[in-house]
């Protein structure tokens, strides 16, 4: 070691000896993985849910093995204490492996084993690397394999992400629902295929956005239930080799207690070790959510288009200058960013589907990219919901006079008059309105097709926007 070199310790693996920074809690396996996988630049430390899940699993495993009499209380307690520190936020900077990696997650599992082992050694009064007293594989990984630890950790991390996303969706749903109430008396024209259809209220339009989110909150809750089935105890391929016969039940019980999540052991551990169906299902639900959320954002952009040459029905909050060349231009930047998150989530779903399909025989080696994609989808979608609520929906206002004017001058309003003047008369009125540019109301009154008081009653928002009894029979067709 030169005078300027940092102190190191020597660790050994099947490749040979390797110098590891003396103050590092990770070890040789982690160091080789860092060198092997410079892929995304995003490390485990940027996925705290995954780190906390790994720590919870290792604590549950140590306690289970101690309860079964195959791990000493001293070692189990030291492992448990180290894991609790990590779950409280300590040593996350020591999880340095790239999230995208070969080896089916082995590097992630070993990063956790080494950090926990070296911290546990310190708690026992030993130096880092003195593995003769407490070993990353022999003790921290006892009764385990990456093939049951890693997918279980992914599910626990996904569960945490689901809870945050569900909360964010609820916040956004509430904002849309409150706007639905605020705009309940604002009459406007509905459209189909971008053409005038029939009247509705702006409140009904915003209520739809709230309802779509509500439905998808239920679908997300269903996906969360599938995530709670784990394969911990399967070890290498699902046969449970090297684990105590009672280990699977014990570790699941401990892990449920530690995490507060009601977990169940998969009934067929060989099937569960190779099956990524729960991740595919969750990703599919996320895709469903963003497809509808993106549609809602596209609606907001369209409804706010203008202000002079577009729909100009609503106003989105002005969040920033919209152009470096066009003074005064303001763009719908918040819906736009949500649209882009939707495109990403849909792309991630394709990645997850391909990775799940590519599993071979008793293991899927591509779970790292599945987690990486799910992690981004859950994280970005949660942030998108919150920024849409805070920076857009809360501040939306309605251009009430313009909306009313469009209703009164729309040819589409004639549909509401069909029961009163008949389809043939309504067609003639529509044609004349289209040809002359005059309003439907004006033409109907001019032709004497309806009494003014009846027409006024029919054109009330409550009458136009829900099923109602016909006030008078239809007139005879024009001759």
Secondary structure, DSSP 4 states (H G I P E B T S, - for coil): --TTSPPEEEEEETTEEEEEETT-SS-HHHHHHHHH--SSS-BGGG-HHHHHHHHHHHHHHHHHHHHTTSS-HHHHHHHHHHHHHHHTTTTGGG--SBSS-SSTTHHHHHHHHHHHHHHHHHHTT--TT-TTTS-IIIIITTT--HHHHHHHHHHHHHHHHHHHHHHHHHHHHHHHHHHHHHTTT-EEEEEETTEEEEEEEHHHHHHHHHHHHHHHHHHHHHHHHHHTEE-TT-TTTSS-TTS-TTHHHHHHHHHHHHH----EE-S-HHHHHH--HHHHHHHHHHHHHHHHHHHHHHHHHHHT--SSSS---EE----S---SSSTT----HHHHHHHHHHHHHHHHHHHHHHHHHT-BTTB-TTHHHHHHHHHHHHHHHHHHHHHHHHHTGGG-EE-HHHHHHHHHH-GGGGGGGHHHH-HHHHHHHHHHHHHH---HHHHHHHHT-S-HHHHHHHTSHHHHTS----SSPPPPPP-
